[in-house]
Amino acid sequence: MIHDVIIVGSGAAGLTAALGLAEKLKVLVLAKGSLTGGSTAWAQGGIAAVLDAGDTFEEHIRDTMIAGAGLNRQETVEFVIERAPHAIERLVELGVPFNVDGNSLHLTREGGHSHRRIVHVDDATGWAVQSALLKKAEDHPNITLLPGRACIDLITGKHELRYSGSGRVWGVYALDEATGKVEAHTARATILATGGAGRCYLFSTAPRGATGDGIAMAWRAGARVSNMEMMQFHPTCLYNLEVKNFLITEAVRGEGGRLINPRSGKRFMEFYDAERLELAPRDVVARAIDAEIKRFGLDYVHLDISHQPADFVKGHFPTIYEKLIGIGIDMTRQPIPVVPAQHYTCGGVVIDLNGQTDLPGLYAAGECTESGLHGANRLASNSLLECFVFGEAAAAHILDCWDAFDPPPPVQPWDESRVTNSDEEVVIKQLWTEIRRFMWNYVGIVRTTKRLERAQHRIKLLTDEVEDYYGHFRVSTDLIELRNLLQTAELIVRSALKRKESRGLHYTLDYPKMLPQAVDTVLVP
Ligand SMILES: Cc1cc2nc3c(=O)[nH]c(=O)nc-3n(C[C@H](O)[C@H](O)[C@H](O)COP(=O)(O)OP(=O)(O)OC[C@H]3O[C@@H](n4cnc5c(N)ncnc54)[C@H](O)[C@@H]3O)c2cc1C
């Protein structure tokens, strides 16, 4: 099937790009599972933008660079932050019902921000944004939304009927999850907006589909990826054996929440960051909690906001309050048990300010990219912003260059010779769990070279197994994800081994110091 532009992913980045393109072009948006299955719908805290009279772009830029430990690209940081007020304006026009304070938008403050600058819709901002973008896209005659399509690989020159072998990207092979058939979708331009790779880790706040598919597909097709070792761990995920992966937003600490060692009953952040305490950047807080848990043999620590008036807590955190009440915790009177969990993938496919990757015809936007915005650590609430800015930038560049793009040539259909269904689904489950467990234990918050080498060894063994499996059986979403999860894990470990220092989110006991010069870890296929 031939289209003008194909977008893989229906989160904030994908739908922003789709709406930008659709005034002039016909756009196909593909999504694995449902159209609301990405991280966007799960975002709680909000979106960062300079909107307050006392705030400045310079301060937002400085906060972003401090969090990113100098690894950010200044040009990108300025590009994104200066476009933030416009991005918020667009969302207001789309009908996102941000909280207001009189005539202005209500702004909260989060860790690492020197000002109140986070716009939000209660504590469920992502859902409001996802719904508004999706409604607009559904209503647009030039946008076709196809859920239930798991993209397997990019179509490049080597798939052309008249083999060219070029790195030019022409689209994707996508599995129709309902019929099991693989479709070839081609277009003049393709945008990857596939989100992060959080599910490489045992504990992650990300949705199940965050398996690094776009990063792995781009890498296999020949694009560079960068800074994959910079994996952000959210300090405060609810600790509960039944309800897994429920995030307690940073805004709880922003509004006065205190971290307490449940054994001693004492606040402990003063031992790790005496100045910023609970408002220190995420990596500092996550490492502090990890250290406290390991030192005292705890299962969790407490996050306590019960000293604030009950109406204030319920008013600011209605979703969290309801969720916790449902499992017997009243956060207006009791502390919340929390642990750190993987939360955000800072590294990804290398893009420029137009969202262009190394491969002609291939763009990328959002969490699957490394744009230079986050550097060694993402500042809270900068990531949705990155999706809007680069979704729009990619769309604008495609529109500008449209006449110079060749139409897609005829390509080979998917090789349907693998007709056998997997006979042992248990193998996929076993391998998936194994990867997530050793990534958590060996490539987690605190690393060592020895642990990274152990992980690398495991990955080598598993790669043979997975490739053998992939080569013999009919593809399924689980198998596609497993292959990508393993590929992404390999890129994370390889990047972590390359960095001979501790910087931002990458902390290794073997190289605890930060080197004077900040250098990206760039992997070239
Ligand atoms: C719990 C939680 C809270 C967060 N809170 C905030 C916050 O307050 N503020 C903030 O700025 N950021 C927050 N983030 C981060 C932010 O939500 C994400 O970085 C952002 O939403 C990513 O958007 P995206 O468009 O890049 O990808 P996503 O929204 O993750 O969408 C990815 C899309 O790609 C599709 N896809 C993936 N692989 C394939 C494939 N192989 N084939 C077809 N489709 C595929 C998925 O189906 C999905 O449609 C939070 C994240 C989480 C998990």
PDBQT file of the ligand as one rigid body, heavy atoms in Angstrom, charges set to zero:
ROOT
HETATM    1  C1  LIG A 601       4.087   6.894  33.889  1.00  0.00    +0.000 C 
HETATM    2  C2  LIG A 601       4.725   7.958  33.072  1.00  0.00    +0.000 A 
HETATM    3  C3  LIG A 601       4.572   9.290  33.430  1.00  0.00    +0.000 A 
HETATM    4  C4  LIG A 601       5.160  10.301  32.650  1.00  0.00    +0.000 A 
HETATM    5  N1  LIG A 601       4.961  11.612  33.005  1.00  0.00    +0.000 NA
HETATM    6  C5  LIG A 601       5.461  12.590  32.203  1.00  0.00    +0.000 A 
HETATM    7  C6  LIG A 601       5.172  13.961  32.454  1.00  0.00    +0.000 A 
HETATM    8  O1  LIG A 601       4.481  14.299  33.412  1.00  0.00    +0.000 OA
HETATM    9  N2  LIG A 601       5.698  14.889  31.614  1.00  0.00    +0.000 N 
HETATM   10  C7  LIG A 601       6.484  14.574  30.533  1.00  0.00    +0.000 A 
HETATM   11  O2  LIG A 601       6.930  15.461  29.801  1.00  0.00    +0.000 OA
HETATM   12  N3  LIG A 601       6.745  13.270  30.269  1.00  0.00    +0.000 NA
HETATM   13  C8  LIG A 601       6.239  12.283  31.057  1.00  0.00    +0.000 A 
HETATM   14  N4  LIG A 601       6.504  10.975  30.757  1.00  0.00    +0.000 N 
HETATM   15  C9  LIG A 601       7.258  10.663  29.543  1.00  0.00    +0.000 C 
HETATM   16  C10 LIG A 601       6.360  10.886  28.338  1.00  0.00    +0.000 C 
HETATM   17  O3  LIG A 601       5.064  10.399  28.622  1.00  0.00    +0.000 OA
HETATM   18  C11 LIG A 601       6.904  10.168  27.114  1.00  0.00    +0.000 C 
HETATM   19  O4  LIG A 601       8.256  10.466  26.940  1.00  0.00    +0.000 OA
HETATM   20  C12 LIG A 601       6.152  10.581  25.870  1.00  0.00    +0.000 C 
HETATM   21  O5  LIG A 601       4.769  10.432  26.058  1.00  0.00    +0.000 OA
HETATM   22  C13 LIG A 601       6.608   9.748  24.690  1.00  0.00    +0.000 C 
HETATM   23  O6  LIG A 601       5.760  10.021  23.612  1.00  0.00    +0.000 OA
HETATM   24  P1  LIG A 601       6.053   9.378  22.192  1.00  0.00    +0.000 P 
HETATM   25  O7  LIG A 601       5.057   9.955  21.275  1.00  0.00    +0.000 OA
HETATM   26  O8  LIG A 601       7.493   9.508  21.878  1.00  0.00    +0.000 OA
HETATM   27  O9  LIG A 601       5.787   7.815  22.419  1.00  0.00    +0.000 OA
HETATM   28  P2  LIG A 601       4.553   7.046  23.087  1.00  0.00    +0.000 P 
HETATM   29  O10 LIG A 601       3.515   7.938  23.628  1.00  0.00    +0.000 OA
HETATM   30  O11 LIG A 601       5.148   6.045  24.003  1.00  0.00    +0.000 OA
HETATM   31  O12 LIG A 601       3.907   6.311  21.844  1.00  0.00    +0.000 OA
HETATM   32  C14 LIG A 601       4.582   5.287  21.173  1.00  0.00    +0.000 C 
HETATM   33  C15 LIG A 601       3.697   4.811  20.049  1.00  0.00    +0.000 C 
HETATM   34  O13 LIG A 601       4.446   3.960  19.190  1.00  0.00    +0.000 OA
HETATM   35  C16 LIG A 601       3.713   2.790  18.942  1.00  0.00    +0.000 C 
HETATM   36  N5  LIG A 601       4.662   1.717  18.625  1.00  0.00    +0.000 N 
HETATM   37  C17 LIG A 601       5.762   1.330  19.306  1.00  0.00    +0.000 A 
HETATM   38  N6  LIG A 601       6.368   0.311  18.670  1.00  0.00    +0.000 NA
HETATM   39  C18 LIG A 601       5.640   0.061  17.556  1.00  0.00    +0.000 A 
HETATM   40  C19 LIG A 601       5.732  -0.867  16.504  1.00  0.00    +0.000 A 
HETATM   41  N7  LIG A 601       6.713  -1.785  16.436  1.00  0.00    +0.000 N 
HETATM   42  N8  LIG A 601       4.796  -0.848  15.533  1.00  0.00    +0.000 NA
HETATM   43  C20 LIG A 601       3.769   0.048  15.561  1.00  0.00    +0.000 A 
HETATM   44  N9  LIG A 601       3.634   0.959  16.545  1.00  0.00    +0.000 NA
HETATM   45  C21 LIG A 601       4.554   0.957  17.530  1.00  0.00    +0.000 A 
HETATM   46  C22 LIG A 601       2.912   2.573  20.203  1.00  0.00    +0.000 C 
HETATM   47  O14 LIG A 601       1.821   1.715  19.942  1.00  0.00    +0.000 OA
HETATM   48  C23 LIG A 601       2.499   4.005  20.499  1.00  0.00    +0.000 C 
HETATM   49  O15 LIG A 601       1.391   4.359  19.709  1.00  0.00    +0.000 OA
HETATM   50  C24 LIG A 601       5.933   9.955  31.537  1.00  0.00    +0.000 A 
HETATM   51  C25 LIG A 601       6.091   8.610  31.183  1.00  0.00    +0.000 A 
HETATM   52  C26 LIG A 601       5.490   7.620  31.941  1.00  0.00    +0.000 A 
HETATM   53  C27 LIG A 601       5.667   6.186  31.544  1.00  0.00    +0.000 C 
ENDROOT
TORSDOF 0
